[in-house]
Amino acid sequence: MKQVLVIDENAPFREYLKAKLSDNGVVVETAISAIDGITKLRRNIPDLIIVDYHLSRQGCSEVLQSKKNNPNTVNIPVIVMAQQIDQQKIVALTSYNLKRVFTKPVKIDALLACLSEILQITFIIDESPGIVEVHVNEDILFVEIAQGLNRDKLDLLRFKIMELIELCAIRIPKIIIMFSDMTLNFADAPNLSKLFHEIVESSRARNRNIRVLTRDDFTKKFIEGQSEFSGIEVVSNLQYAIDDLLSNVDGSIDQENKKAEFIGDKLLSSGAETEGEAMQLRFDAETRPKNMDAEAIREFLQDLNIAAVDDDFTTLEIIKSIFAHAGVTLKTFSSGSDFLAAIENQKFDLVFLDLMMSGVDGFAVLNVLNGNNIQIPVIVLSAITQRDTVLKVFRQGIKSYITKPFMPNVIINKTIEILRPSL
């Protein structure tokens, strides 16, 4: 029976790997630090080591050097996870029998394919369509489901929810599950049941604090027919769901939360067009990562390579100043063309992008990135609030949309939310 040692400070990531590998007959031992990993490596020799490059204190190098110094462990193959790592550092790792470096967030299918090759085990992967996203706004977890109910992605959902609840220090979980134009039937019942169980068990939310946004009759009847889901309400208006959940907790309603209105229109559009519609989008209302102090934020951001693209000098200087206080040197570009020229030779972990620029604007930049399959997380910074414009850039794969003007803490919080090493 194959054995794997996972050394990572991110608890949800450790637990996901342990659950996934255990389901396929692999014995998994986990460690939360370099010292813990070295101790367990000496006690029980695994067939593979998976280690985070950015371990605090002793770090990944101490683990790998300890492995190399022991004749019983020197030949153990290694997979390294990293938020960011340059080619020179990768070359330095090759002497430790490095097999692969994965950047976080990890593409699980690629990781499992690599593990299959190293361990000579066939992993069962659900290749059916499915998109599962989860975000936090005003202490509410928004779970977005689209295209299908992929079981592997539902497994990931459990650990992502656990991570966000811990990161945002949410005491009373409130959840809105949003189905995007999905029509389900009896064949989907097992996966639908799995979805609700994963959400309820990982969040420990009470049923009365869960809303399901859908127009699908089968989903509604399924929930109503399961006694264990009693109290979960199915709604067709997201603003109502938001108001209802917030008023259930403290009797107050956040009338300014226009993000909810936007998501409702985005996910449940019946095809009707609204002429000249504009709304005040509040994508900057994310909950502050309460359990990360200034030092922890600085440590997390220090190795990131972040860019800002805007033809407004003042905006660039503000963003540059925000990251300077966090110990990060921001690369700024005053035009879309300058940025596109730079990415031919540079790699960025995150890009803040303005839409309305002279010459090559933000829309054109997104077209080039998508057309060349350049996968850089993008946060749009724009004063535009028209629904059609916002929908257009979300369809091009941006991670978030922050309206101008913005508060400095919003920039840092959103960066952490999107780039925090996770699933």
Summary of the structure (lengths in Angstrom):
residues: 423
radius of gyration: 22.6
end to end distance: 26.0
largest distance: 71.5
contacts: 1344
relative contact order: 0.09
helix: 44%
strand: 18%
